[in-house]
Amino acid sequence: MSTRTLLAPGNYYHIYNRGINSGQVFFEKQSYTLFLKLYAKYMFQVFDTYAYCLLGNHYHFLIKVKTIDEQLSFLKSEVNMGLRDSKIPINESLLKPPHQHFNNMQIAFTKSINKRFNRTGGLMEQPFHRKSIDNSTYLLNLTAYIHQNPQKHGLIKDFREWPWSSYGAYLSQQETRLEKDSTLEWFGGKRDFIDFHQTSADTDLIEPLIGDDLF
């Protein structure tokens, strides 16, 4: 079980979760697409996202919680774009606890899946799992670990071909809402990012950040 670590502004976290009793979470291509759309809707206000991977029965994200000022700036930008009522003052009273954004996303996803597949009840474990990260070496290895996860679990022979991870975005010239520049800078550039991913992530080093997914 995950401890209920509070998600503190300015801190990095490995956030992951799986289906109840390790059951399926993503049933088809549309399920993956829906999850990412809901992530964009609920998360970018409060989290910077560095890596992710969605698998059949679980997911991984490497995120940093935005500072209070950054969250307020995001809301102000939505006002400027006409996405938020300009008559409502932007202040801290509008900010929800960071974990609530993840909970709301999971609830919205579960409702959609239940409706589509005529099922009832929960879909994912509660609470979602979270591990705090306070070391730059951990960030490098966890990023690679997340991207290599489909191959680790035998879902594909080459993790680089898995469509539901952020790895491809780092090699693409297309715009992305990932913190691409910051992440590549951790590795020393795109070439070093690619080279680092050619070797297995140091799971012994980051075992405290992985939890049950290691086994």
N, C-alpha and C positions, 0 to 999 in steps of 0.2 A: 504493500500500500504506500501511497505517496504521503509525505508529511505536508501539512497545509502551509507551506512556506509562502509568506506574503510576497507579492511582486512589487518590489520597491523601485521607484523612479530612478533612472540612471544605471540600473543593474542589468547584467546579462543573464539569460536563463535558457536552459534546455527544457522545452515543454514538449511532452509526448503523452500519448494516450492510446488505448486499444479497445477493441470491442469487448463487451461483457462476456466472460468465459472465453476470451480470445476469439470471439465470433467475428464474422465479417462486418466491416464498416463500409467499404466501397464495393458495391455490387456490380457496377458497370462503368463505362467511360463517363456517362453523364453524372455519376455520383462524384467522381474526382473533380469534374468541372464545377459542379455545384458547390463543393466544399471550398474550392479556391475563390469562387465568387463571394461566398459568405465571409471568408477570411478577409477579403478586400473590404467588404462592407463594414465589418465589425472591428477590425484589428489595426488598420493603418493610422487611425486616430491616436492610438495609445502605444503601439509597438513599432520599432524599427526591426525589419526582418532581414536576416543574413543568410539563412539556409532553411530548406524544408524538404521533406520527402513524404509522400503519401503512399501507403502500401495497402494490401487487401484488408488487413485487420487492425492496422494501427497507423499512426502518423508521428512525425518528428518536426519540430521547429527550433531554430536558434534565433532568439530575439533579444532585443534590449528594450526595456520600458522607457518610453520618452519621459523627459523631465516635465514637471507641471507647466513650465513656460512653453515647452515644445507642444504639449497637448493643447494649450490655449491658442497657440499660433496656428495649429492645424484647424481648429474651429473657426478662427478668424478668416483663414483662407477659404473655408467653405462659404462663409458669408460673402466674401468678395466674388466668389464664383456663382453666387445665387443659389447655393445648395442648402442654405440655412437661413432662417428668418432673421433679417437684420434688426428687427425690433426687440429681439431677446438679447439682453446684455451678456457678453462673453466673460464669464468669471468661473472660479473654481467650483461653484455650486453645480455646474453642468457636468463636471467630471465624475465618472463612475469609478469604483475600484478596478484596477486593471484585470483582476481575475474574473470580474463579472462579464467583461467583453468576451472572454473565452467561453464562459458558461453560456452566455446568450447565443454565441455562434453554434455551439454544440446542440443546444435546444432547437434552434431553427433548422439545423441540418437533420436532426432526428425526426422532427415533425415532417419535413419534406420526404425523407426516406420512408417513414411509416405510411404516409399518404400514397406514395408511388407504388409501394409493394404490399399495401393492405396489411400492414403489421401493426402491432401495438407494443408499448413498453419502451424501456430504455435501450439505447444502442451502444453507448460507451461507458466506461468505468467513471465513477464519481468518487472523489474529485479527480480532475485531470492531474497528471504527474508533472512536477516541475523541480528542476535542480539549478541552484545558483552557481554561476561561473565567475571566478575571481582571478583567473590566470590566463595570460595571452596564449601560452602553449596549449592550454585546454581548448581555446577557441579554434585554433588551427586543426587539431585532431578531431574535435567534435564536428566541425564543418565537413571534413573528409568522411568521418564515420556516418553522418547523416546521408551524404550522397552515395556512399558505398552500401547502404543498407539493403537495397533490393538484391544485390549480388550476395551479400552475407546470408540472406534468408532463402537463397536459391530460387528467387522469382525470375531472374534473368542472368545470362552468362556474363554480361558486361554492364555494369551499373551506368555507364555513360549513355546507354540506349534507353534507359528507363524514362518514360515521358513525364512522370509525375514527381519530378524533383527539380530543384533550382539549379542543378549543375549546368544544364544546357544554357541557361540564361547568362552564365558567366563567360561563355564562349561566343555568345551572339552579339551582334551590333544593335539589336532591337532595344527599344526603351523598356525599362523594367522598374518596378517599385521596390525591388530589393536594394539593399545598401551595397550596391555592386562595387563602387569605387573604394569604400572603406574595407570591404572584405578582401579585394585583390591587394590592397595595400598591406594587409596583415601578412600575406604570403610573399610580398616583394614583387608583385606584378602577375600578369596572366600566365606567363611561361612557368613561373615558380608554382603558381596555383595548380596548373596542369600536372607538373612534375610531382608535387606533393601527393596528389590524388593517385599517382601510379603505384604507390606503396600503401599497404594497409594501415589504417589509422591505429595508433597505439592504444588499444583497448585496456591494457593494464594501467596506463596512465590515467585514462578518463573513466575507469570503471565506476567511481562514485557518481558520475554524471549520467550513467547509462541505465542503472537500475536493472529491472527484470529483462530488459531487451538484450542484455548480454548473453542470456542463456537460451 
